Amino acid sequence: MSSNPKQKTKYVLVKTIYTKLPGDKEEPCTIDMTVLCQGDMEVIVVVDFNNKALKAYWTCPGQTRDLSSCCLEFEHHPRRVTNVTENQVVVTFWDEPEVAVVNVLPELRLKTLVSTQNRQCGVAVIPGTVEMDDHKFVFASENRIAIHDSDGYILKRICSPNDKHRQRFPVPWYLSMAANNDILVSDFEKGGVTCVTQTGNDKWFYQTEGTPRGVTCDSDGYVYVVEGVTNRVTLLTPSGDFISSVLREDTKLPCIYGLAFGNSGKLYLSEYHGQIGIFNLIKNTDA
């Protein structure tokens, strides 16, 4: 096999953030996250399942003190979060058939709650024109993946319990968009990541060694997937071929779930027990 320019990609942990805030009633449980790039500032937005909250952390350019933070509480337990734009996110819930659209200013402000037919888990956003607000949402729940409009109406069913593809995605935990606007599906029961087109055609499947969790792409279209149990982040080509594991062996985040990139090239990982790890790329390394 020919050498891949990403073959030696490694990330080293440079900082951790413990996400517990003064008003929390429970220990945080951070099962997903995203990063919004607002000028020179990166805003970390994380789901805290136990405290029914969405939390944001940021440092303004030139700011020398600790991170600023804020918290938006919900009536229900949030599950997943992803960017709509660099100033807005969408959140799914474990125990209610609705999603929340939240403005990130960087303080968190609830814009609207949108009812859906089912409780949703994974979420991805098909980008549209910002000025027209014509983004489409991809939602996943058990056995179901569908494309919705901004009002929650189903535009396209990729699979559902009533069609011949019932077992294609039995437990689609996490979703993400590939660089070409295909959909990446990280499925717990299937044990891997599938790349599927918006019309429902499978393009490739990668079987993980550990439990597949969060999935995302970098700016070059390469795919990164969190593997539970083995607790590593696996790097794949845009066509789903294995390249390497990108974390150093001494990374001390015991239970990784979500991941995201910022414009700075930093890799952010959320750990189940409330930690956020910030990683720098190690350049020109043989590690």
C-alpha positions, -999 to 999 in steps of 0.1 A, spaced: 0 0 0 13 34 -9 23 58 19 -5 82 30 4 118 40 -17 113 72 1 80 81 21 96 110 -7 118 123 -6 119 161 -22 142 187 -9 150 221 -30 161 251 -22 197 261 -51 207 284 -81 193 301 -113 211 312 -135 197 339 -170 208 329 -187 209 364 -202 243 371 -213 258 404 -251 252 397 -247 215 388 -268 191 409 -251 160 395 -216 150 383 -213 160 346 -218 133 319 -204 147 287 -214 124 259 -211 148 229 -195 181 219 -189 205 191 -166 235 185 -177 268 169 -151 291 153 -161 327 158 -133 349 144 -102 342 165 -122 325 192 -132 289 194 -163 281 215 -165 246 230 -201 234 233 -207 202 253 -238 181 262 -241 173 299 -266 145 301 -268 142 339 -275 179 345 -299 183 316 -277 210 302 -258 224 273 -225 241 284 -202 265 265 -165 274 272 -144 300 255 -114 323 258 -116 357 241 -86 369 221 -61 386 245 -79 372 276 -54 359 302 -78 346 329 -95 312 329 -121 301 304 -154 319 304 -184 296 306 -222 295 306 -249 269 309 -283 264 293 -306 241 312 -334 220 296 -364 201 310 -351 169 293 -318 150 289 -298 162 259 -280 135 238 -262 150 208 -252 184 195 -238 197 162 -233 230 144 -259 246 122 -237 276 116 -207 290 136 -233 309 158 -259 282 162 -262 245 172 -290 219 173 -295 195 202 -314 162 204 -330 147 236 -331 112 251 -365 114 266 -386 138 244 -395 138 207 -382 173 201 -349 191 192 -336 225 204 -320 251 182 -296 272 203 -278 305 194 -242 307 206 -232 343 211 -209 328 227 -235 328 256 -261 302 250 -296 314 241 -325 290 232 -339 300 198 -367 274 194 -379 239 203 -390 218 173 -413 188 177 -403 156 158 -422 123 153 -397 103 173 -371 108 200 -338 115 182 -303 105 189 -277 112 163 -278 145 144 -260 161 114 -267 192 94 -268 194 56 -256 229 50 -277 255 31 -276 292 25 -271 310 58 -291 340 48 -320 318 37 -319 296 67 -325 266 45 -304 240 63 -317 205 65 -313 182 95 -304 145 95 -318 128 126 -313 92 137 -332 71 163 -335 33 166 -338 18 131 -346 52 117 -326 78 98 -344 106 80 -337 141 65 -359 168 80 -366 204 72 -361 232 98 -397 228 110 -392 191 118 -410 176 88 -396 146 72 -383 152 36 -366 119 30 -365 86 49 -331 69 45 -343 39 65 -372 32 88 -386 1 106 -412 -3 78 -388 -7 49 -366 -35 37 -335 -19 52 -347 -22 88 -314 -37 101 -291 -14 81 -287 9 111 -302 -7 142 -286 17 168 -272 48 150 -257 66 179 -237 94 162 -240 111 128 -218 135 109 -215 149 74 -187 138 51 -168 163 31 -190 157 0 -222 159 20 -226 122 23 -237 110 58 -215 92 83 -234 68 106 -217 54 137 -239 25 147 -235 8 181 -251 -26 172 -236 -28 137 -202 -22 152 -188 4 128 -192 34 106 -211 35 73 -209 63 47 -243 66 30 -255 90 4 -285 113 9 -305 90 -14 -298 61 8 -270 42 -10 -241 28 10 -207 38 -2 -184 21 24 -184 5 58 -156 3 84 -158 -22 112 -143 -9 144 -124 -30 169 -141 -11 198 -176 3 202 -181 31 176 -190 64 191 -184 100 179 -174 105 143 -163 136 124 -141 148 94 -112 172 92 -108 199 67 -93 175 42 -122 151 44 -104 124 64 -127 106 89 -120 103 127 -140 79 148 -140 73 186 -137 36 195 -150 27 230 -134 -1 251 -101 4 232 -106 41 239 -88 53 208 -95 77 179 -91 59 145 -82 78 114 -97 67 80 -93 79 45 -123 97 29 -131 63 13 -132 45 46 -97 28 47 -78 25 80 -47 47 83 -38 48 120 -48 55 156 -40 91 163 -37 94 201 -5 88 220 -6 57 241 -3 77 273 -35 98 267 -53 99 301 -89 102 291 -105 70 302 -139 70 284 -140 91 252 -173 97 235 -175 129 213 -150 147 192 -146 179 171 -121 200 153 -115 238 155 -101 260 129 -68 261 147 -63 224 139 -68 214 176 -87 181 182 -112 183 211 -125 151 228 -153 148 254 -149 122 281 -180 105 297 -171 117 332 -170 154 325 -136 160 310 -128 178 278 -94 171 263 -77 196 240 -51 180 217 -24 195 195 -11 179 163 24 166 166 42 176 135 69 156 117 68 128 143 76 91 141 57 84 173 
